[in-house]
Amino acid sequence: MVVPMPGQALTPPSAFAFGKLPTHGDFVARGLSGQDRDAWDAWASTGLEEARMALGEAFETRHDAAPPVRFSFGPGLFGDGWRTGAFAPSVDSTGRRFIILLGARTGHAPTTETIDLLASAAEGEIYRTFEAAADIDAMVVSAQSIFQTLGSESDSEADGRFWAPDSPLDITASQPPADLIIRVLTT
């Protein structure tokens, strides 16, 4: 565990979101640089297109029934710092299928306990947003409030991880695997 020097606090988590919500007509993004947003868009769009091609007519059913996926990974293509959160299948207001992801960015690798708390909170907030028919801004503001109450301890030995609770899907990887979406839809 990394302990800050006296007087040097760890940066608290900062909320970010990307994807589609039923309350919006197109893509939404908050808390991401243009480059980070483009990386998420390319990754998700490619994964969903590959899943559409592989699953054919079964795609919509599999997409809609897919479990949420929790994630935590470090710096790389998706930006500096660590990203911890969840993504779930979603649609926009016209019914176009995509994902919605919500996460917390930290400047350090969180502890295993903090990863579990942040990812669980992000998943819960996604589903609260669906139930309340809330918009992206309400989701991010609420998530930011929740994330601020969670620990900000650091673990210099953390590994990237992508998992679906109550599912055999549990992948250790430093960045989101290119085939993660199709693996989720076929697990």
NORCOR-V428325 format. One record per pair of residues at least 24 apart in sequence whose C-alpha atoms are under 7 Angstrom apart, sorted by sequence separation. I is the first residue (numbers start at 1). J is the second residue. If there is no record, write none. Layout:
i->I j->J
i->I j->J
This chain:
i->81 j->105
i->82 j->106
i->64 j->89
i->81 j->106
i->82 j->107
i->63 j->89
i->81 j->107
i->82 j->108
i->81 j->108
i->82 j->109
i->118 j->147
i->84 j->115
i->85 j->118
i->86 j->119
i->84 j->118
i->85 j->119
i->74 j->109
i->84 j->119
i->86 j->122
i->114 j->150
i->85 j->122
i->86 j->123
i->114 j->151
i->39 j->77
i->40 j->78
i->39 j->78
i->36 j->78
i->110 j->152
i->111 j->153
i->36 j->79
i->72 j->115
i->110 j->153
i->111 j->154
i->110 j->154
i->111 j->155
i->109 j->154
i->110 j->155
i->108 j->154
i->109 j->155
i->109 j->156
i->71 j->119
i->70 j->119
i->109 j->158
i->26 j->92
i->25 j->92
i->24 j->92
i->25 j->93
i->21 j->90
i->22 j->91
i->23 j->92
i->24 j->93
i->25 j->94
i->20 j->90
i->21 j->91
i->22 j->92
i->23 j->93
i->20 j->91
i->21 j->92
i->22 j->93
i->20 j->92
i->20 j->98
i->19 j->98
i->20 j->99
i->21 j->100
i->19 j->99
i->20 j->100
i->19 j->100
i->18 j->100
i->19 j->101
i->18 j->101
i->17 j->101
i->18 j->102
i->17 j->102
i->16 j->102
i->17 j->103
i->73 j->159
i->74 j->160
i->16 j->103
i->73 j->160
i->15 j->103
i->16 j->104
i->72 j->160
i->73 j->161
i->15 j->104
i->72 j->161
i->14 j->104
i->15 j->105
i->71 j->161
i->72 j->162
i->13 j->104
i->14 j->105
i->71 j->162
i->13 j->105
i->14 j->106
i->70 j->162
i->71 j->163
i->13 j->106
i->69 j->162
i->70 j->163
i->12 j->106
i->69 j->163
i->70 j->164
i->11 j->106
i->69 j->164
i->11 j->107
i->68 j->164
i->67 j->164
i->74 j->174
i->73 j->174
i->73 j->175
i->28 j->136
i->23 j->133
i->23 j->134
i->23 j->135
i->66 j->184
i->66 j->185
i->63 j->185
i->17 j->140
i->62 j->185
i->16 j->140
i->15 j->140
i->15 j->143
i->15 j->144
i->14 j->144
i->47 j->178
i->51 j->182
i->47 j->179
i->48 j->181
i->13 j->147
i->47 j->181
i->13 j->148
i->43 j->178
i->47 j->182
i->12 j->148
i->12 j->152
i->10 j->152
i->2 j->154
i->1 j->154
i->2 j->155
i->1 j->155
i->2 j->156
i->1 j->156
